[in-house]
Amino acid sequence: MPRAAAAVPLAWLRERGMGASVLVAALSSAFGVVLISATGFIAAMLSADPYIGDSETLAAVLSIMTVLLVGVAVYVASIVTANTFATVVAGRTRQIALLRLIGASARAQRGEVARQGLLVGVVGAFLGLIAGTILAAVGVWLTIELLDLQGVSYAVVQPALLIPAAVVALTTWAAAWAGSRRVLSVTPLQALGGSVEASRETLVRRSARNAAAIALFAIGGGLLALGIFAGLFTPLGVLVAFMGGILSFTGLALGATIVMPPVLRLVGRAFGTSAPARLAAENALRYPERSSRMAIGVVMGVTLVTMFAVALESVKAVLAKAAGGELPGEMAAVIDSFSAIMIGLVAVSAVIAGVGLVNLLTLGVVQRRRELGLLRALGLANAQVRRVVLLEAAHITIAALATGLVLGIAYGWAGAQSLLGSVPMDPTATTHSPTFVWPAVPFWPVVVVVIATAVLTLVAAVVPTRLATRVAPVEALAE
């Protein structure tokens, strides 16, 4: 790192991208703390109920839901963090190369980035632990007061709350280590250049990573198919399908540079032929690794929300058909309430992904100041440069939205089919036949996802568009 930065302890924490990484870790940790506290408090309420008492089944269901939801949030946060650190390392290419030139080893530099990731994770997890505990304590107190549950006692502060904080800190460290793998390929000669992202040609030559991504996707797809088939005989098929979904999406995330460029190219054609639109489309395709890192977080968020919405709506449709065409009013209200709660909880992961997009887009503009300065020197007005950045953000989010909706509908249907394929549609039938679950796509949740993505695009572009025109062209070209 530069001598000035090294002279001040922890000066790297002020580097762009680190604050957002701390926020991502804090959100994940706080989410875990609140979920653990909420499920523990619900269990205490159930124990105090004279009719329900100590229901081990309900306690087990709540625990499983907590583990799954926290796991999803940590999974999203780890990918967002890995992408952030990969972008940060790309911006430090020249600094790393200079240190390599004077004798520093690549492994030592990567170890330094990993230690920074660990510190970011610890700080974020601690802040999330404090904020989540306070939020949980307030929530428990309000619930007791509003529902008059004076007979229910629950201690919010307990050792179990340290579990999500520790998991978040360790996964942030591991994500930083994974995101910093590019340090190993930086050569001393790159000290003569600036921030460098991998080109399309370089990505094509990454045969090992591409093969691993394809293998993960194929194995995950096979498990999804197996889970759907097993679901025709037992609801436990959903567990196999769940593992298939995790593996297949991990393959998609790892191979995002294979999947996203064709979608980005297709979306780019809809932006017209003006100079800013063509520049925005070319920027997204010229360095597909950077664009894919920005897009995959939004893809995850949209996929998760859409998946749960489609799965729950499909379950509701199947139950309604089994009940003779329409669910009883109370049951429909319970299912709708449960759906809203689940989608709200999953939306936390979408917020984490949104923070990642804002962070990566800002980092991308900061690292391309020389390029943007050249555009202004060649005659583009400030408004045109800002429009290029806004269109680039819209280009990426629209491509991510389309991909996420398709994946969400597919995963949601797979979950519903593997869970309900063995449920007889006609309870009075003497012979059992498998049930085919048609995917039911709820209108309003999809509308909310589209509107939220549009808002995210505008929010994500606010800071980058200002940064794009803040520096004079001569100063930017001198970097």
C-alpha positions as CSV (number, residue, x, y, z in Angstrom):
1,M,0.0,0.0,0.0
2,P,1.2,3.6,-0.4
3,R,3.6,4.9,2.3
4,A,1.1,7.6,3.4
5,A,-1.6,5.0,3.9
6,A,0.7,2.6,5.7
7,A,1.9,5.3,8.1
8,V,-1.6,5.6,9.6
9,P,-3.0,2.5,11.2
10,L,-6.2,1.2,9.7
11,A,-6.2,4.0,7.1
12,W,-7.4,1.5,4.6
13,L,-10.8,1.4,6.4
14,R,-11.4,4.9,4.8
15,E,-11.0,3.4,1.4
16,R,-14.1,3.3,-0.7
17,G,-15.9,0.0,-0.5
18,M,-14.8,-0.8,3.1
19,G,-17.6,1.1,4.8
20,A,-20.2,-0.7,2.7
21,S,-18.6,-4.1,3.5
22,V,-18.9,-3.3,7.2
23,L,-22.5,-2.4,6.6
24,V,-23.2,-5.7,4.8
25,A,-21.6,-7.6,7.7
26,A,-23.6,-5.6,10.3
27,L,-26.9,-6.2,8.5
28,S,-26.2,-9.9,8.3
29,S,-25.3,-10.1,12.0
30,A,-28.2,-8.0,13.1
31,F,-30.6,-10.1,11.0
32,G,-29.3,-13.3,12.6
33,V,-29.6,-11.8,16.1
34,V,-33.1,-10.6,15.6
35,L,-34.2,-13.9,14.1
36,I,-32.8,-15.9,17.0
37,S,-34.4,-13.6,19.5
38,A,-37.7,-13.7,17.6
39,T,-37.9,-17.5,17.4
40,G,-36.8,-17.8,21.0
41,F,-39.5,-15.4,22.1
42,I,-42.2,-17.2,20.0
43,A,-41.1,-20.4,21.7
44,A,-41.5,-18.8,25.1
45,M,-45.0,-17.6,24.1
46,L,-45.9,-21.1,23.0
47,S,-44.6,-22.6,26.3
48,A,-46.7,-20.2,28.3
49,D,-49.8,-21.2,26.3
50,P,-51.8,-23.9,28.3
51,Y,-53.1,-25.5,25.1
52,I,-49.9,-25.7,23.2
53,G,-47.3,-26.0,26.0
54,D,-43.8,-27.4,25.1
55,S,-44.3,-28.2,21.4
56,E,-41.1,-29.8,20.2
57,T,-42.4,-29.9,16.7
58,L,-43.1,-26.1,16.5
59,A,-39.7,-25.4,18.2
60,A,-37.9,-27.5,15.7
61,V,-39.7,-25.8,12.7
62,L,-38.9,-22.4,14.1
63,S,-35.2,-23.4,14.6
64,I,-35.0,-24.8,11.0
65,M,-36.5,-21.6,9.6
66,T,-34.1,-19.5,11.5
67,V,-31.1,-21.5,10.3
68,L,-32.3,-21.4,6.7
69,L,-33.0,-17.6,6.7
70,V,-29.8,-16.7,8.4
71,G,-27.9,-19.0,6.1
72,V,-29.4,-17.3,3.1
73,A,-28.5,-13.9,4.4
74,V,-24.9,-15.0,5.2
75,Y,-24.7,-16.7,1.7
76,V,-25.7,-13.4,0.0
77,A,-23.4,-11.3,2.2
78,S,-20.4,-13.6,1.5
79,I,-20.9,-13.3,-2.3
80,V,-21.4,-9.5,-2.1
81,T,-18.2,-9.2,0.1
82,A,-16.2,-11.4,-2.2
83,N,-17.2,-9.3,-5.2
84,T,-16.4,-6.1,-3.3
85,F,-12.9,-7.2,-2.3
86,A,-12.3,-8.4,-5.9
87,T,-13.2,-4.9,-7.1
88,V,-11.1,-3.3,-4.4
89,V,-8.1,-5.5,-5.4
90,A,-8.6,-4.5,-9.1
91,G,-8.4,-0.9,-8.0
92,R,-5.2,-1.6,-6.0
93,T,-3.5,-3.3,-9.0
94,R,-0.9,-0.5,-9.4
95,Q,-0.2,-0.4,-5.6
96,I,0.2,-4.1,-5.4
97,A,2.5,-4.2,-8.4
98,L,4.7,-1.5,-6.9
99,L,5.1,-3.6,-3.8
100,R,5.8,-6.6,-5.8
101,L,8.5,-4.6,-7.6
102,I,10.3,-3.8,-4.4
103,G,10.2,-7.4,-3.2
104,A,6.8,-8.1,-1.6
105,S,5.4,-11.5,-2.3
106,A,1.9,-12.0,-3.8
107,R,0.9,-14.4,-0.9
108,A,1.9,-11.7,1.7
109,Q,-0.3,-9.2,-0.1
110,R,-3.2,-11.6,-0.3
111,G,-2.8,-12.3,3.4
112,E,-2.9,-8.6,4.1
113,V,-6.2,-8.3,2.2
114,A,-7.6,-11.3,4.1
115,R,-6.7,-9.8,7.4
116,Q,-8.5,-6.6,6.3
117,G,-11.5,-8.8,5.5
118,L,-11.4,-10.4,9.0
119,L,-11.2,-7.0,10.7
120,V,-14.1,-5.7,8.5
121,G,-16.1,-8.8,9.5
122,V,-15.4,-8.5,13.2
123,V,-16.3,-4.8,13.2
124,G,-19.5,-5.3,11.2
125,A,-20.5,-8.4,13.2
126,F,-20.0,-6.5,16.5
127,L,-22.0,-3.5,15.4
128,G,-24.7,-5.8,14.1
129,L,-24.7,-7.7,17.3
130,I,-25.2,-4.6,19.3
131,A,-27.9,-3.1,17.0
132,G,-29.7,-6.5,16.7
133,T,-29.8,-7.0,20.4
134,I,-31.2,-3.5,21.0
135,L,-33.8,-4.0,18.3
136,A,-34.7,-7.4,19.6
137,A,-35.1,-6.1,23.2
138,V,-37.3,-3.2,22.0
139,G,-39.4,-5.6,19.9
140,V,-39.9,-8.1,22.8
141,W,-40.8,-5.3,25.2
142,L,-43.4,-3.8,22.7
143,T,-44.9,-7.2,22.0
144,I,-45.3,-8.0,25.7
145,E,-46.9,-4.6,26.4
146,L,-49.2,-4.4,23.3
147,L,-50.4,-8.0,23.6
148,D,-50.5,-8.0,27.4
149,L,-48.3,-11.1,27.7
150,Q,-47.2,-10.4,31.3
151,G,-46.9,-14.1,32.0
152,V,-44.2,-14.5,29.3
153,S,-40.6,-14.0,30.3
154,Y,-37.7,-14.0,27.9
155,A,-34.1,-13.0,28.3
156,V,-32.9,-11.3,25.1
157,V,-29.2,-11.3,26.0
158,Q,-27.9,-14.8,25.8
159,P,-24.8,-16.6,24.5
160,A,-26.6,-17.9,21.4
161,L,-26.6,-14.4,19.9
162,L,-22.8,-14.7,19.5
163,I,-23.3,-17.5,16.9
164,P,-24.5,-15.3,13.9
165,A,-21.9,-12.7,14.8
166,A,-19.1,-15.3,14.7
167,V,-20.4,-16.9,11.5
168,V,-20.6,-13.5,9.8
169,A,-17.1,-12.5,10.9
170,L,-15.6,-15.8,9.6
171,T,-17.5,-15.8,6.3
172,T,-16.5,-12.2,5.7
173,W,-12.8,-13.2,6.2
174,A,-13.3,-16.2,3.9
175,A,-15.1,-14.1,1.3
176,A,-12.2,-11.5,1.4
177,W,-9.7,-14.3,0.9
178,A,-11.7,-15.6,-2.1
179,G,-12.2,-12.2,-3.6
180,S,-8.5,-11.4,-3.3
181,R,-7.3,-14.4,-5.4
182,R,-6.4,-12.0,-8.2
183,V,-3.5,-10.7,-6.1
184,L,-1.6,-13.8,-7.1
185,S,-1.7,-12.9,-10.8
186,V,-0.5,-9.2,-10.4
187,T,2.9,-8.8,-12.0
188,P,5.4,-6.0,-11.2
189,L,5.0,-4.6,-14.8
190,Q,1.5,-3.6,-14.0
191,A,2.9,-0.8,-11.8
192,L,3.0,1.2,-15.0
193,G,-0.8,1.0,-15.4
194,G,-3.8,1.7,-13.4
195,S,-6.9,-0.2,-12.3
196,V,-7.3,-3.2,-14.5
197,E,-10.2,-5.5,-14.9
198,A,-10.0,-8.8,-16.7
199,S,-10.9,-8.7,-20.3
200,R,-13.2,-11.0,-22.2
201,E,-10.3,-12.9,-23.6
202,T,-8.8,-13.4,-20.1
203,L,-12.0,-14.7,-18.8
204,V,-12.4,-17.2,-21.6
205,R,-9.0,-18.7,-20.7
206,R,-10.1,-19.4,-17.1
207,S,-10.9,-22.9,-17.9
208,A,-10.6,-24.3,-14.4
209,R,-13.0,-21.8,-12.9
210,N,-15.4,-22.1,-15.8
211,A,-15.3,-25.9,-15.6
212,A,-16.0,-25.7,-11.8
213,A,-19.0,-23.4,-12.4
214,I,-20.5,-25.7,-15.0
215,A,-19.9,-28.7,-12.8
216,L,-21.6,-27.1,-9.8
217,F,-24.5,-26.0,-12.0
218,A,-24.9,-29.5,-13.5
219,I,-24.7,-31.2,-10.1
220,G,-27.2,-28.7,-8.7
221,G,-29.5,-29.2,-11.6
222,G,-29.4,-32.9,-11.2
223,L,-30.2,-32.7,-7.5
224,L,-33.1,-30.3,-8.3
225,A,-34.5,-32.9,-10.8
226,L,-34.0,-35.7,-8.2
227,G,-35.8,-33.6,-5.6
228,I,-38.7,-33.0,-7.9
229,F,-38.9,-36.7,-8.7
230,A,-38.6,-37.7,-5.0
231,G,-41.3,-35.1,-4.2
232,L,-43.8,-37.2,-6.1
233,F,-43.5,-39.8,-3.3
234,T,-42.5,-37.8,-0.2
235,P,-42.5,-34.1,0.9
236,L,-38.8,-34.7,2.0
237,G,-37.9,-34.3,-1.7
238,V,-37.8,-30.5,-1.0
239,L,-34.6,-31.0,1.1
240,V,-32.9,-32.6,-1.9
241,A,-34.2,-29.8,-4.2
242,F,-33.0,-27.2,-1.7
243,M,-29.4,-28.5,-1.9
244,G,-29.7,-28.6,-5.6
245,G,-30.8,-25.0,-5.7
246,I,-27.9,-23.9,-3.5
247,L,-25.3,-25.7,-5.7
248,S,-26.8,-24.7,-9.0
249,F,-27.0,-21.0,-8.0
250,T,-23.5,-21.2,-6.6
251,G,-22.5,-22.4,-10.1
252,L,-24.3,-19.5,-11.7
253,A,-22.6,-17.0,-9.3
254,L,-19.2,-18.5,-10.0
255,G,-19.8,-18.6,-13.7
256,A,-21.6,-15.2,-13.9
257,T,-19.1,-14.0,-16.5
258,I,-20.5,-16.8,-18.8
259,V,-24.2,-16.2,-18.0
260,M,-24.5,-12.4,-17.7
261,P,-22.8,-11.1,-20.9
262,P,-25.4,-12.5,-23.3
263,V,-28.2,-11.1,-21.2
264,L,-26.4,-7.7,-21.0
265,R,-25.9,-7.7,-24.8
266,L,-29.6,-8.4,-25.3
267,V,-30.7,-5.6,-22.9
268,G,-28.2,-3.2,-24.5
269,R,-30.0,-3.3,-27.8
270,A,-33.1,-1.8,-26.2
271,F,-31.2,1.3,-25.1
272,G,-31.0,2.9,-28.5
273,T,-28.1,4.2,-30.6
274,S,-27.3,7.5,-29.0
275,A,-23.6,8.0,-28.0
276,P,-24.3,7.7,-24.2
277,A,-26.4,4.6,-24.7
278,R,-23.8,2.9,-26.9
279,L,-21.0,3.8,-24.4
280,A,-23.0,2.4,-21.5
281,A,-23.7,-0.8,-23.3
282,E,-20.1,-1.2,-24.4
283,N,-18.8,-0.4,-20.9
284,A,-21.0,-3.2,-19.5
285,L,-19.6,-5.7,-22.1
286,R,-16.0,-4.6,-22.4
287,Y,-15.1,-5.8,-18.9
288,P,-17.8,-8.5,-18.2
289,E,-16.2,-9.5,-14.8
290,R,-17.0,-6.0,-13.4
291,S,-20.5,-6.0,-14.8
292,S,-21.2,-9.5,-13.7
293,R,-20.0,-8.7,-10.1
294,M,-22.5,-5.8,-10.0
295,A,-25.3,-7.8,-11.5
296,I,-25.1,-11.1,-9.6
297,G,-26.0,-9.5,-6.2
298,V,-29.2,-8.1,-7.7
299,V,-29.9,-11.4,-9.4
300,M,-29.7,-13.1,-5.9
301,G,-32.0,-10.6,-4.3
302,V,-34.6,-10.8,-7.1
303,T,-34.4,-14.6,-7.3
304,L,-34.9,-15.0,-3.5
305,V,-37.9,-12.8,-3.2
306,T,-39.5,-14.1,-6.4
307,M,-38.7,-17.7,-5.4
308,F,-40.5,-17.5,-2.1
309,A,-43.4,-15.5,-3.6
310,V,-44.0,-18.1,-6.3
311,A,-43.5,-21.1,-4.0
312,L,-45.9,-19.8,-1.4
313,E,-48.5,-18.8,-4.1
314,S,-48.2,-22.2,-5.7
315,V,-48.7,-23.9,-2.3
316,K,-51.8,-21.7,-1.8
317,A,-53.1,-22.7,-5.2
318,V,-52.6,-26.4,-4.6
319,L,-54.3,-26.2,-1.2
320,A,-57.2,-24.3,-2.7
321,K,-57.7,-26.9,-5.4
322,A,-57.5,-29.7,-2.9
323,A,-60.2,-27.9,-0.8
324,G,-62.6,-27.8,-3.7
325,G,-61.6,-24.6,-5.4
326,E,-61.4,-22.0,-2.6
327,L,-59.6,-21.9,0.7
328,P,-61.6,-21.1,3.9
329,G,-61.2,-17.4,4.8
330,E,-59.2,-18.0,8.0
331,M,-56.8,-20.4,6.3
332,A,-56.3,-18.0,3.3
333,A,-55.6,-15.1,5.8
334,V,-53.0,-17.2,7.7
335,I,-51.3,-18.2,4.5
336,D,-51.2,-14.6,3.2
337,S,-49.8,-13.4,6.5
338,F,-47.2,-16.1,6.5
339,S,-46.2,-15.2,2.9
340,A,-45.9,-11.5,3.7
341,I,-43.7,-12.3,6.8
342,M,-41.5,-14.7,4.8
343,I,-41.1,-12.3,1.9
344,G,-40.3,-9.5,4.3
345,L,-37.6,-11.6,6.0
346,V,-36.1,-12.7,2.7
347,A,-36.1,-9.0,1.5
348,V,-33.4,-8.4,4.1
349,S,-31.1,-10.5,1.9
350,A,-32.2,-8.4,-1.1
351,V,-31.3,-5.2,0.8
352,I,-27.8,-6.6,1.4
353,A,-27.5,-7.3,-2.3
354,G,-28.7,-3.8,-3.1
355,V,-26.0,-2.3,-0.8
356,G,-23.5,-4.4,-2.8
357,L,-24.7,-2.9,-6.1
358,V,-24.4,0.7,-4.9
359,N,-20.9,-0.1,-3.5
360,L,-19.6,-1.8,-6.6
361,L,-21.0,0.9,-9.0
362,T,-19.4,3.6,-6.9
363,L,-16.1,1.7,-6.9
364,G,-16.3,1.2,-10.6
365,V,-16.7,5.0,-11.3
366,V,-13.8,5.9,-8.9
367,Q,-11.5,3.4,-10.6
368,R,-12.5,4.7,-14.1
369,R,-11.8,8.4,-13.4
370,R,-9.2,8.5,-16.1
371,E,-11.5,6.9,-18.6
372,L,-14.4,9.3,-17.7
373,G,-12.0,12.3,-17.8
374,L,-10.9,11.2,-21.3
375,L,-14.6,11.2,-22.4
376,R,-15.0,14.8,-21.1
377,A,-11.8,15.8,-22.8
378,L,-13.1,14.4,-26.1
379,G,-16.2,16.7,-25.9
380,L,-18.9,14.9,-23.9
381,A,-20.8,17.3,-21.6
382,N,-21.2,16.6,-17.9
383,A,-24.8,15.7,-18.5
384,Q,-23.8,13.1,-21.1
385,V,-21.2,11.5,-18.8
386,R,-23.8,11.3,-16.0
387,R,-26.2,9.8,-18.4
388,V,-23.7,7.2,-19.4
389,V,-23.3,6.2,-15.7
390,L,-27.0,6.1,-15.1
391,L,-27.7,4.0,-18.3
392,E,-24.9,1.6,-17.3
393,A,-26.6,1.1,-13.9
394,A,-30.0,0.7,-15.6
395,H,-28.4,-1.7,-18.1
396,I,-27.0,-4.0,-15.3
397,T,-30.1,-3.9,-13.1
398,I,-32.6,-4.6,-15.9
399,A,-30.4,-7.6,-17.0
400,A,-30.2,-8.7,-13.4
401,L,-34.0,-8.2,-12.9
402,A,-34.9,-10.3,-15.9
403,T,-32.5,-13.1,-14.9
404,G,-33.6,-13.1,-11.3
405,L,-37.3,-13.3,-12.3
406,V,-36.7,-16.3,-14.5
407,L,-34.6,-18.1,-11.9
408,G,-37.0,-17.1,-9.1
409,I,-40.0,-18.6,-10.9
410,A,-38.0,-21.8,-11.8
411,Y,-36.7,-22.3,-8.2
412,G,-40.0,-21.4,-6.7
413,W,-41.9,-23.9,-8.8
414,A,-39.2,-26.6,-8.1
415,G,-39.6,-26.0,-4.3
416,A,-43.4,-26.2,-4.5
417,Q,-43.4,-29.3,-6.8
418,S,-40.9,-31.2,-4.6
419,L,-42.9,-30.3,-1.5
420,L,-46.4,-31.0,-2.7
421,G,-45.9,-33.5,-5.5
422,S,-47.0,-36.3,-3.2
423,V,-50.1,-34.5,-1.8
424,P,-53.3,-36.0,-3.3
425,M,-55.5,-33.4,-5.0
426,D,-58.6,-35.5,-4.2
427,P,-58.5,-36.6,-0.6
428,T,-61.4,-39.0,-1.2
429,A,-59.6,-40.9,-4.0
430,T,-58.8,-44.5,-3.2
431,T,-55.6,-44.6,-5.4
432,H,-52.7,-42.2,-5.1
433,S,-51.5,-40.4,-8.2
434,P,-48.7,-37.8,-8.3
435,T,-49.7,-34.1,-8.3
436,F,-48.3,-31.7,-10.9
437,V,-48.0,-28.2,-9.4
438,W,-48.4,-25.4,-11.9
439,P,-46.2,-22.3,-11.0
440,A,-48.4,-19.5,-9.7
441,V,-46.8,-16.1,-10.1
442,P,-48.3,-13.5,-7.7
443,F,-48.9,-10.2,-9.4
444,W,-48.2,-7.7,-6.6
445,P,-45.0,-9.1,-5.3
446,V,-43.6,-9.1,-8.8
447,V,-44.7,-5.5,-9.3
448,V,-43.0,-4.6,-6.0
449,V,-39.8,-6.3,-7.1
450,V,-39.8,-4.4,-10.4
451,I,-40.5,-1.0,-8.7
452,A,-37.8,-1.7,-6.0
453,T,-35.3,-2.5,-8.7
454,A,-36.1,0.8,-10.5
455,V,-35.7,2.7,-7.3
456,L,-32.4,0.8,-6.6
457,T,-31.1,1.8,-10.0
458,L,-31.8,5.5,-9.3
459,V,-30.3,5.3,-5.8
460,A,-27.3,3.4,-6.9
461,A,-26.5,6.0,-9.6
462,V,-26.7,9.1,-7.3
463,V,-23.2,9.0,-5.9
464,P,-21.5,7.6,-9.0
465,T,-23.0,10.2,-11.4
466,R,-21.7,13.0,-9.1
467,L,-18.3,11.5,-8.8
468,A,-18.1,11.0,-12.6
469,T,-18.0,14.8,-13.2
470,R,-16.4,16.1,-10.0
471,V,-12.8,15.9,-11.2
472,A,-11.5,18.1,-14.0
473,P,-10.5,16.2,-17.2
474,V,-6.9,17.3,-17.0
475,E,-6.6,16.1,-13.4
476,A,-8.3,12.8,-14.2
477,L,-6.0,12.1,-17.2
478,A,-2.9,12.9,-15.1
479,E,-3.6,9.9,-12.8
